[in-house]
Amino acid sequence: MKKFLISLGLLLVVVAVLAAWIAMPPLGALVLVVVLLAWLLLTRSGKRAAQILSMGLQSLPQRWGESLVIVIGIAGVVGVLVAMLSMGEGLKKTLTGSGDERTVILLRAGSQAETNSVITRDQVPRIGNLPGFAKGKDGRPLISAERSQVVNLQSRKDGTDTNVQFRGVGPAAFDVNPHVKLVDGRRFTPGLRELIAGRGASTQFRNLQVGKQLKLGNQIWTVVGIFASGDSHESELWTDADSLAAAYNRSDFQSVIGTLESDAAIKSLQTAIAADPTLKFDVATTKSYFAKQSEGLTKTLGFLGKIVAAIMAIGAIFGALNSMYAAVAGRAREIGTLRALGFNGAPVVAAIMLETMLLAVVGGALGAGLAWLLFSGSEVSTMGSNFSQVVFKFHVTPDLLWNGLKWALAIGFVGGFYPALRAARMRITDALRAL
């Protein structure tokens, strides 16, 4: 019972330390490092731990195989974790970077996305007459009534069919979205079977270069331009709203995008809609709308990344435990001699744990570096809220690298803790018997 209680107590200590470490901000970690260095340099027990650590590091070449197990195992965990989280971060950056506070989107009340929204043709002029919209040079409200159609295109990578958003926009679309700029070709001509493709879509899907033709809605369409926007619109194809309606036999719209005359104008717009029971619409800024679209998928990717990393971390911990137990057994004579010379258990525990955690830092830095080199800026696509692909780039941030390093040090802590205790508890006579 006594051994069980001791083991349980040690486990609780490990869990408490890991919980505090995971919650610790970078500044707290820096303070912890400073305190540790001060202990190693200024105290008697710390200097002894530094001496034992130095001897352990000098012996690493004689056990490079065991050391590599720790480094490579932790590098794999950190690499997978950072890569998965950078995918979610990239998607979040793309969607939250879409839209702004001066542009609003109107959808049918209760609609979660454009695909399940319906705005009738006769409602569009009434929306334009509502207060709050800015006016264009022609004196008309800056609104774009838009149709949305999901079409199939072939992936450049493997030729598989992929859902892509085909958007029909109104005449004011380029004034409502001034960040949309042509980088190649020209704009589509209203009334003709012409389209422009987002730069992200043109790199991910086939036949989206200027001059190419493709069959959509049983019609032949010509790609006349490529545009860049720096947001989720780069995953789309754009054409004239009436051309899309004719090709797909559509009469209603899915959304109305408009530019506000001021930041506060959304209040007057919402009040006017609420006062008219025939206008059942939800109004939100495009920034908040696209940010909401990213929440679910970003959380899913983050959850999956942490689950996969946790499974790999368990394997890395066992690898570290095995390697450090072997290292302690191989250094039994050395540890016994040190204990006989007056070194107590605390410096021995600290030295072995620091050795493991230094190897963990190397593994963490290696994994994070590889994730950054291999994935940062890489362009991929995934299914978005409109059942179409969203093209985005992996985004490796300093916060993700820091989280990866925290995972590495947590693995190193657990992997070194129990072998260090074993070394500290080793009887001097048993250790010296190996001489």
C-alpha positions as CSV (number, residue, x, y, z in Angstrom):
1,M,0.0,0.0,0.0
2,K,2.8,2.4,0.8
3,K,4.5,1.8,-2.6
4,F,1.1,2.3,-4.3
5,L,0.6,5.6,-2.5
6,I,4.1,6.8,-3.3
7,S,3.6,5.9,-7.0
8,L,0.2,7.7,-7.0
9,G,1.7,10.7,-5.5
10,L,4.5,10.8,-8.0
11,L,2.0,10.5,-10.8
12,L,-0.1,13.4,-9.4
13,V,3.1,15.5,-9.3
14,V,3.9,14.7,-12.9
15,V,0.3,15.6,-14.0
16,A,0.4,18.8,-12.0
17,V,3.7,19.9,-13.5
18,L,2.5,19.1,-17.0
19,A,-0.7,21.0,-16.5
20,A,1.2,24.1,-15.2
21,W,3.7,23.8,-18.1
22,I,1.0,23.6,-20.8
23,A,-0.7,26.7,-19.4
24,M,2.6,28.6,-19.0
25,P,3.1,31.6,-21.3
26,P,6.5,32.3,-23.0
27,L,7.4,34.9,-20.4
28,G,6.8,32.4,-17.6
29,A,9.0,29.9,-19.4
30,L,11.8,32.5,-19.7
31,V,11.6,33.2,-16.0
32,L,11.8,29.5,-15.3
33,V,14.9,29.2,-17.4
34,V,16.5,32.1,-15.6
35,V,15.8,30.6,-12.2
36,L,17.2,27.2,-13.4
37,L,20.4,28.8,-14.6
38,A,20.8,30.8,-11.4
39,W,20.4,27.5,-9.4
40,L,22.9,25.7,-11.6
41,L,25.5,28.5,-11.3
42,L,25.0,29.9,-7.8
43,T,24.1,27.0,-5.5
44,R,26.1,24.1,-4.3
45,S,23.6,21.5,-5.3
46,G,23.1,23.2,-8.7
47,K,26.8,23.2,-9.4
48,R,26.9,19.5,-8.6
49,A,24.0,18.9,-10.9
50,A,25.8,20.8,-13.6
51,Q,28.9,18.6,-13.1
52,I,26.9,15.4,-13.4
53,L,25.1,16.9,-16.5
54,S,28.4,17.7,-18.1
55,M,29.6,14.1,-17.6
56,G,26.4,12.8,-19.0
57,L,26.6,14.9,-22.1
58,Q,30.2,13.9,-22.7
59,S,29.1,10.2,-22.7
60,L,26.4,10.8,-25.4
61,P,28.7,9.7,-28.3
62,Q,29.0,6.2,-26.6
63,R,25.1,5.9,-26.6
64,W,24.2,7.8,-29.7
65,G,21.6,5.2,-30.7
66,E,19.5,5.6,-27.5
67,S,19.8,9.4,-27.8
68,L,18.6,9.3,-31.4
69,V,15.5,7.4,-30.3
70,I,14.6,10.3,-28.1
71,V,15.4,13.0,-30.6
72,I,13.7,11.4,-33.6
73,G,10.6,10.3,-31.6
74,I,10.1,13.8,-30.3
75,A,10.8,15.4,-33.6
76,G,8.1,13.3,-35.2
77,V,5.5,14.3,-32.6
78,V,6.3,18.0,-32.9
79,G,6.5,17.9,-36.7
80,V,3.0,16.3,-37.0
81,L,1.5,18.6,-34.3
82,V,2.8,21.8,-35.9
83,A,1.9,20.6,-39.4
84,M,-1.7,19.8,-38.4
85,L,-2.2,23.0,-36.4
86,S,-0.7,25.1,-39.2
87,M,-3.3,23.7,-41.6
88,G,-6.1,24.9,-39.3
89,E,-4.3,28.2,-38.8
90,G,-3.9,28.7,-42.5
91,L,-7.6,28.1,-43.1
92,K,-8.5,30.4,-40.3
93,K,-6.3,33.1,-41.6
94,T,-7.8,32.8,-45.1
95,L,-11.4,32.9,-43.9
96,T,-11.0,35.5,-41.2
97,G,-9.0,37.6,-43.6
98,S,-12.0,37.6,-46.0
99,G,-14.4,40.6,-45.9
100,D,-14.3,43.7,-43.6
101,E,-16.4,45.7,-41.3
102,R,-17.7,48.1,-44.0
103,T,-19.2,45.3,-46.1
104,V,-22.3,43.3,-45.2
105,I,-23.9,40.1,-46.4
106,L,-27.6,39.5,-46.3
107,L,-29.0,36.0,-46.2
108,R,-32.4,34.6,-45.7
109,A,-33.2,34.4,-42.0
110,G,-31.8,31.2,-40.4
111,S,-29.5,30.4,-43.2
112,Q,-26.0,29.2,-42.1
113,A,-24.4,29.7,-45.5
114,E,-25.2,31.0,-49.0
115,T,-26.0,27.5,-50.3
116,N,-29.3,27.3,-48.3
117,S,-30.3,31.0,-48.6
118,V,-32.9,32.3,-51.1
119,I,-33.5,36.0,-52.0
120,T,-36.1,36.6,-54.7
121,R,-35.5,38.9,-57.6
122,D,-38.2,41.3,-56.5
123,Q,-36.6,41.7,-53.0
124,V,-33.3,43.0,-54.4
125,P,-34.5,46.5,-55.3
126,R,-36.2,46.8,-51.9
127,I,-32.9,45.9,-50.2
128,G,-31.1,48.5,-52.2
129,N,-33.5,51.2,-51.0
130,L,-32.8,50.4,-47.3
131,P,-30.8,52.9,-45.3
132,G,-27.1,52.5,-44.6
133,F,-25.7,51.5,-48.0
134,A,-23.1,53.7,-49.7
135,K,-23.8,55.1,-53.2
136,G,-21.6,54.5,-56.3
137,K,-20.6,57.2,-58.8
138,D,-23.9,56.6,-60.7
139,G,-25.9,57.3,-57.5
140,R,-27.0,53.7,-57.1
141,P,-26.5,51.7,-53.9
142,L,-23.3,49.7,-53.8
143,I,-24.8,46.2,-53.6
144,S,-24.2,43.0,-55.5
145,A,-27.0,40.4,-55.7
146,E,-25.2,37.1,-56.1
147,R,-26.0,33.6,-57.2
148,S,-23.9,30.6,-56.0
149,Q,-23.5,27.3,-57.8
150,V,-21.3,24.4,-56.8
151,V,-19.6,22.9,-59.9
152,N,-17.2,19.9,-60.4
153,L,-13.6,20.5,-61.6
154,Q,-10.7,18.2,-61.8
155,S,-7.9,18.5,-59.4
156,R,-4.5,19.2,-60.9
157,K,-2.8,16.8,-58.5
158,D,-4.7,13.6,-59.3
159,G,-7.6,14.4,-61.6
160,T,-10.3,13.7,-59.1
161,D,-13.6,15.6,-59.2
162,T,-13.7,18.5,-56.8
163,N,-16.4,20.9,-55.7
164,V,-15.7,24.5,-56.6
165,Q,-17.8,27.6,-55.9
166,F,-19.1,29.3,-59.1
167,R,-20.3,32.7,-58.2
168,G,-22.5,35.0,-60.3
169,V,-22.0,38.6,-59.3
170,G,-23.8,41.9,-60.0
171,P,-22.5,44.9,-61.9
172,A,-21.2,46.6,-58.7
173,A,-19.3,43.5,-57.4
174,F,-15.9,45.0,-58.1
175,D,-16.8,48.2,-56.3
176,V,-18.2,46.3,-53.4
177,N,-15.0,44.1,-53.3
178,P,-12.2,46.6,-54.3
179,H,-9.5,44.1,-53.0
180,V,-10.3,41.8,-56.0
181,K,-7.7,42.6,-58.6
182,L,-7.1,41.1,-62.0
183,V,-3.6,39.6,-62.3
184,D,-4.0,38.2,-65.8
185,G,-6.4,38.7,-68.7
186,R,-9.6,40.8,-68.4
187,R,-13.0,40.9,-66.8
188,F,-15.8,38.8,-68.0
189,T,-18.4,40.4,-70.4
190,P,-21.9,40.4,-69.0
191,G,-24.3,38.2,-71.0
192,L,-21.5,36.0,-72.4
193,R,-20.3,32.6,-71.3
194,E,-17.1,34.0,-69.8
195,L,-15.6,33.7,-66.3
196,I,-12.6,34.8,-64.3
197,A,-10.9,32.3,-61.9
198,G,-9.3,33.0,-58.5
199,R,-5.6,32.6,-58.4
200,G,-5.8,29.8,-55.8
201,A,-8.4,27.9,-57.9
202,S,-6.3,28.3,-61.0
203,T,-3.3,26.6,-59.3
204,Q,-5.3,23.8,-57.8
205,F,-7.7,22.8,-60.6
206,R,-7.3,22.0,-64.3
207,N,-8.2,24.2,-67.3
208,L,-8.4,27.4,-65.4
209,Q,-5.8,29.3,-67.3
210,V,-6.6,32.3,-69.5
211,G,-7.9,31.2,-72.9
212,K,-9.0,27.7,-71.7
213,Q,-12.5,26.5,-72.1
214,L,-14.5,24.2,-69.8
215,K,-18.0,22.7,-69.7
216,L,-20.2,23.9,-66.8
217,G,-23.9,23.5,-66.7
218,N,-23.9,21.9,-70.2
219,Q,-22.4,25.2,-71.5
220,I,-18.9,25.9,-72.8
221,W,-17.3,28.7,-70.8
222,T,-14.1,30.6,-71.6
223,V,-11.7,31.7,-68.9
224,V,-10.8,35.3,-69.7
225,G,-9.0,36.4,-66.5
226,I,-7.3,35.4,-63.2
227,F,-7.9,37.5,-60.1
228,A,-6.3,37.8,-56.7
229,S,-8.0,38.8,-53.5
230,G,-5.9,37.4,-50.7
231,D,-8.9,35.7,-49.1
232,S,-11.4,32.9,-49.7
233,H,-12.7,34.4,-53.0
234,E,-9.5,33.1,-54.6
235,S,-11.0,29.7,-54.4
236,E,-13.9,30.7,-56.6
237,L,-14.9,31.3,-60.2
238,W,-16.8,34.5,-61.0
239,T,-19.1,35.4,-63.8
240,D,-22.1,37.6,-64.5
241,A,-25.1,36.7,-62.3
242,D,-27.5,36.7,-65.2
243,S,-25.2,34.4,-67.3
244,L,-25.1,31.9,-64.5
245,A,-28.9,32.1,-64.0
246,A,-29.4,31.3,-67.7
247,A,-27.0,28.4,-67.7
248,Y,-28.5,26.8,-64.6
249,N,-32.1,27.9,-65.0
250,R,-32.0,29.9,-61.8
251,S,-34.2,32.9,-61.0
252,D,-33.5,33.6,-57.3
253,F,-30.3,34.9,-55.7
254,Q,-28.5,33.4,-52.6
255,S,-27.1,36.6,-51.1
256,V,-26.7,40.3,-51.4
257,I,-23.3,41.9,-50.6
258,G,-23.2,45.6,-49.9
259,T,-20.9,48.4,-48.8
260,L,-22.0,50.5,-45.8
261,E,-21.7,54.2,-45.8
262,S,-20.2,54.1,-42.4
263,D,-19.1,51.6,-39.7
264,A,-22.3,52.4,-37.7
265,A,-24.6,52.1,-40.6
266,I,-25.2,48.4,-40.0
267,K,-27.4,49.4,-37.0
268,S,-29.8,51.4,-39.2
269,L,-29.9,48.7,-41.8
270,Q,-30.7,46.0,-39.2
271,T,-33.4,48.3,-37.7
272,A,-35.0,48.9,-41.1
273,I,-35.1,45.1,-41.9
274,A,-36.6,44.3,-38.5
275,A,-39.3,46.9,-39.0
276,D,-40.4,45.3,-42.3
277,P,-42.0,41.8,-41.7
278,T,-41.7,40.9,-45.4
279,L,-37.9,41.2,-45.3
280,K,-36.8,38.2,-43.3
281,F,-33.0,38.5,-43.6
282,D,-30.0,38.1,-41.4
283,V,-27.4,40.8,-41.7
284,A,-23.7,40.5,-40.7
285,T,-20.5,42.1,-41.7
286,T,-18.6,39.9,-44.2
287,K,-15.7,39.8,-41.7
288,S,-17.8,38.2,-39.0
289,Y,-19.6,35.9,-41.5
290,F,-16.4,34.4,-42.9
291,A,-14.9,34.2,-39.4
292,K,-17.9,32.1,-38.3
293,Q,-17.5,29.8,-41.3
294,S,-13.9,28.9,-40.2
295,E,-14.7,28.0,-36.6
296,G,-16.0,24.5,-36.9
297,L,-13.3,23.2,-39.3
298,T,-10.5,25.0,-37.5
299,K,-11.5,23.4,-34.2
300,T,-11.8,20.0,-35.9
301,L,-8.3,20.2,-37.4
302,G,-6.9,21.3,-34.1
303,F,-8.6,18.5,-32.2
304,L,-7.4,15.9,-34.7
305,G,-3.9,17.3,-34.7
306,K,-3.7,17.1,-30.9
307,I,-5.2,13.5,-30.8
308,V,-2.6,12.3,-33.4
309,A,0.2,14.0,-31.6
310,A,-0.9,12.6,-28.3
311,I,-0.9,9.1,-29.6
312,M,2.6,9.6,-31.1
313,A,3.7,11.3,-27.8
314,I,2.9,8.2,-25.8
315,G,5.2,6.2,-28.1
316,A,7.9,8.9,-27.8
317,I,7.6,8.8,-24.0
318,F,8.0,5.1,-23.8
319,G,11.0,5.4,-26.2
320,A,12.5,8.1,-23.9
321,L,11.8,6.0,-20.8
322,N,13.5,3.0,-22.3
323,S,16.5,4.9,-23.5
324,M,17.0,6.8,-20.2
325,Y,16.5,3.6,-18.1
326,A,19.2,2.0,-20.3
327,A,21.4,5.1,-19.8
328,V,21.0,4.9,-16.0
329,A,21.8,1.2,-16.0
330,G,24.9,1.8,-18.1
331,R,26.1,4.6,-15.8
332,A,25.5,2.7,-12.6
333,R,29.2,2.7,-11.7
334,E,29.5,6.4,-12.4
335,I,26.4,7.2,-10.3
336,G,27.5,4.9,-7.5
337,T,30.9,6.6,-7.4
338,L,29.3,10.1,-7.3
339,R,27.0,9.0,-4.5
340,A,30.0,7.6,-2.6
341,L,31.8,10.9,-3.0
342,G,28.9,12.8,-1.3
343,F,26.6,13.7,-4.2
344,N,23.1,13.4,-2.9
345,G,20.0,12.4,-4.8
346,A,18.8,15.9,-5.9
347,P,21.7,16.8,-8.2
348,V,21.5,13.3,-9.8
349,V,17.7,13.6,-10.5
350,A,18.2,17.2,-11.8
351,A,21.1,16.2,-14.1
352,I,19.4,13.2,-15.7
353,M,16.2,15.1,-16.2
354,L,18.0,18.1,-17.7
355,E,19.9,15.7,-20.1
356,T,16.6,14.2,-21.3
357,M,15.0,17.6,-21.7
358,L,18.0,18.9,-23.7
359,L,17.6,16.0,-26.1
360,A,13.9,16.9,-26.2
361,V,14.7,20.5,-27.1
362,V,16.9,19.2,-30.0
363,G,14.1,16.9,-31.1
364,G,11.5,19.6,-30.8
365,A,13.6,22.2,-32.7
366,L,14.2,19.6,-35.4
367,G,10.5,18.7,-35.8
368,A,9.4,22.3,-35.7
369,G,12.0,23.3,-38.2
370,L,11.1,20.5,-40.6
371,A,7.4,21.4,-40.3
372,W,8.2,25.0,-41.2
373,L,10.5,24.1,-44.1
374,L,8.1,21.5,-45.6
375,F,4.7,23.0,-45.0
376,S,4.8,26.7,-44.3
377,G,3.3,28.4,-47.4
378,S,2.3,25.2,-49.1
379,E,-1.1,25.5,-50.8
380,V,-3.8,23.0,-50.3
381,S,-7.6,22.9,-50.4
382,T,-10.3,21.5,-48.2
383,M,-14.1,21.3,-48.1
384,G,-15.7,24.6,-46.8
385,S,-19.1,25.4,-45.4
386,N,-20.6,25.9,-48.9
387,F,-19.7,22.3,-49.8
388,S,-17.0,23.6,-52.1
389,Q,-13.2,23.6,-51.8
390,V,-11.4,26.5,-50.1
391,V,-7.9,27.0,-51.2
392,F,-5.5,28.1,-48.5
393,K,-1.9,27.9,-47.3
394,F,-0.3,26.2,-44.3
395,H,0.6,29.0,-41.8
396,V,3.3,28.1,-39.3
397,T,3.2,30.8,-36.6
398,P,5.6,31.5,-33.7
399,D,2.8,30.4,-31.3
400,L,2.6,27.0,-33.1
401,L,6.4,26.6,-32.9
402,W,6.3,27.5,-29.2
403,N,3.5,25.0,-28.6
404,G,5.5,22.3,-30.4
405,L,8.5,23.1,-28.1
406,K,6.3,22.9,-25.0
407,W,5.1,19.4,-26.1
408,A,8.7,18.3,-26.7
409,L,9.8,19.5,-23.2
410,A,6.7,17.8,-21.6
411,I,7.7,14.5,-23.3
412,G,11.3,15.0,-22.1
413,F,10.1,15.7,-18.6
414,V,8.0,12.5,-18.3
415,G,10.7,10.5,-20.1
416,G,13.4,11.6,-17.7
417,F,11.5,11.8,-14.4
418,Y,11.2,8.1,-13.5
419,P,14.7,7.1,-14.7
420,A,16.1,10.0,-12.7
421,L,14.3,8.8,-9.6
422,R,15.6,5.3,-10.1
423,A,19.2,6.7,-10.3
424,A,18.7,8.7,-7.1
425,R,17.3,5.7,-5.2
426,M,20.1,3.4,-6.4
427,R,21.9,1.9,-3.5
428,I,25.6,2.9,-3.4
429,T,26.6,-0.7,-2.6
430,D,24.7,-2.1,-5.6
431,A,26.1,0.5,-7.9
432,L,29.7,0.0,-6.7
433,R,29.3,-3.8,-7.0
434,A,29.5,-3.3,-10.8
435,L,33.0,-1.9,-10.5
